[in-house]
Amino acid sequence: STESETYVRRELWKAWKLAFKKEYFSSEEELHRKRAFFNNLDFIIRHNQRYYQQLESYAVRLNDFSDLTPGEFAERYLCLRGIVLTKLRRKEAVSLPLKENLPDSVNWRERGAVTSVKNQGQCGSCWSFSANGAIEGAIQIKTGALRSLSEQQLMDCSWDYGNQGCNGGLMPQAFQYAQRYGVEAEVDYRYTERDGVCRYRQDLVVANVTGYAELPEGDEGGLQRAVATIGPISVGIDAADPGFMSYSHGVFVSKTCSPYAIDHGVLVVGYGAENGEAYWLVKNSWGSSWGEDGYVKMARNRNNMCGIASMASYPTV
């Protein structure tokens, strides 16, 4: 590359470190991070050139994760570890009654059933954010009151149900725990980004769950009915595509992700279409500076892309 290009890249690296408050402990680490950063930068530049030529339906950008290799990113931020889908089916899937004419678009965020975007940090706790998002939505739809619930409680207290705090868990297991104990408010049981001792207090419970249901595996029509008629739905996706890590805006279409290798828990809060591409509106737990204010539009009706309908579930309240 030319000298001026090298200069621009160096300046970009400096500016990015400053913007995202990155400090490294050794020159070796700095070199490793810089290498990963330039690899991500090359990917972003190439991808966005294709986006501007209308060969891609979504754009990417530098973000907080831009000094990580794909492997490091998966290890730190993807939290549905080593799931084999056949083992998941604990109960009979519910088939919702076929409703005539569902609305073309649904957005529970606009209807006030979704709390602000949270940030799991460097902890594989996405499952607790996904589960709480579904409980928060169900309760708001039933009572009109939207309350942010405690992810930390689910992390610290649901080990007996098969969850493992920062090392991953599953949303149905979180619903089972919540059905037995209830969930406290976020303000009473704060998020620490690490595993802790269970400090559950029954007198502080603000959310009760009566049960949960799982949707038929891979059925996007069933997921659409659930989102339209029930509310926000917990789903697992394959988020290992490098384009997902750097997602900026548009409808995310992946050529590499799998409907079977589910590694991240998120919340479907609506659906619609943009520029003719049908999408699911998905709330993530990587803070509001990622994606579209913390959300991603994921391609809908493209053969269960990234497994969006592979393990969908919701609580009953």
Beta strands, then each sheet from edge to edge (+ up, - down):
strand 1: 58-60
strand 2: 106-107
strand 3: 183-184
strand 4: 205-207
strand 5: 211-214
strand 6: 233-237
strand 7: 247-252
strand 8: 264-274
strand 9: 277-283
strand 10: 295-299
strand 11: 313-316
sheet 1: 1+ 7- 10- 9+ 8- 2+
sheet 2: 1+ 7- 10- 9+ 8- 6+
sheet 3: 3+ 4-
sheet 4: 5+ 11-
end
